[in-house]
Amino acid sequence: MSASTRDAVDWKKVDTIIEDYGAQKSNLIAILQRIQEEFRYLPEDIMTYIGTKIEGLSPATVYGVATFYAQFSLEPKGKYIIKCCDGTACHVRGSMPVYMSLKQRFGLEDGTFTSKDGLFTVETVSCLGACGLAPVVVINEKVYPQMTTEAMKIIIDTILADEKGE
């Protein structure tokens, strides 16, 4: 986290989150979940801080937990997290053109998953457990079945219109 980002952190909010759950080792995952919900990722400075606030933890332990579980991200995520299934059923039924169209639309190059405006993060997942609905895309936990590039364009256009208040 850069110095300017670090200065922008509302440390009282971080303290409130820790206090709400209780500064105990057993509450670490819940605290990290809430921090990620608040900041859309787990900033390194905040993880270090948590490691100093919870007795019996070190910053290294907090980092270890954050990197062990796939639900946590050390990079900022968008307001809308788009998960494109690339499991066998979805792949065979055309999930990769949908994924590639999203990457192109948001200008995401290799190693980049979040749009520059911070609205969208595009990820692939191995299986969403909805093979009968393939290809499947999930946006913020809402399932979109039998997805096509054309249908995805309409969904994204609708989200963007809602963001603009149209």
Residue pairs with C-beta under 8 A, 6 or more apart in sequence:
1 9
1 43
1 44
1 45
1 46
5 43
6 43
6 45
9 43
9 45
9 46
11 49
13 38
14 35
14 46
14 49
14 50
15 53
17 31
17 34
17 35
17 38
18 31
18 50
18 53
18 54
20 34
21 27
21 30
21 31
21 34
23 53
23 54
23 55
24 54
24 55
25 54
25 55
25 56
25 57
27 54
28 50
28 54
28 57
28 62
28 65
29 65
29 69
31 50
31 54
32 42
32 47
32 50
32 62
32 65
32 66
32 72
33 71
35 42
35 46
35 50
36 42
36 71
36 72
36 73
39 46
39 76
40 73
40 76
40 77
40 78
40 79
40 118
41 73
41 74
41 75
41 76
41 77
42 66
42 72
42 73
42 74
44 63
44 74
47 59
47 62
47 63
47 66
48 59
48 62
50 57
50 59
50 62
51 57
51 58
51 59
51 60
51 61
51 62
51 63
52 59
54 62
65 72
66 72
66 74
67 74
75 113
75 114
76 114
76 118
77 113
77 114
77 121
78 114
78 115
78 118
78 119
78 120
78 121
79 118
79 119
79 120
80 119
80 120
80 121
80 139
80 140
80 159
81 120
81 121
81 123
81 139
81 140
82 102
82 120
82 121
82 122
82 123
82 137
82 138
82 139
83 123
83 124
83 125
83 128
83 137
83 138
83 139
84 90
84 95
84 98
84 99
84 102
84 122
84 123
84 124
84 125
84 135
84 137
85 95
85 124
85 125
85 126
85 127
85 128
85 130
85 134
85 135
85 136
85 137
85 138
86 95
86 96
86 99
86 124
86 125
86 126
87 125
87 126
87 127
87 128
87 131
87 134
88 131
89 131
89 132
89 134
89 135
90 128
90 131
90 134
90 135
90 136
91 135
92 134
93 134
93 135
93 146
94 135
94 148
95 134
95 135
95 136
95 137
95 147
97 149
98 135
98 137
98 147
98 148
98 149
98 152
99 122
99 124
101 149
101 152
101 153
102 108
102 120
102 122
102 152
102 156
103 109
103 122
105 153
105 156
106 115
106 116
106 120
106 122
107 115
107 116
108 114
108 115
108 122
113 121
113 122
113 123
114 120
114 121
114 122
115 121
119 159
119 160
119 163
120 156
125 138
128 136
128 138
128 143
130 136
130 143
130 145
133 143
133 145
133 146
134 145
134 146
135 146
135 147
136 143
136 144
136 145
136 146
136 147
137 143
137 144
137 147
137 152
138 144
139 155
139 159
144 151
144 152
144 155
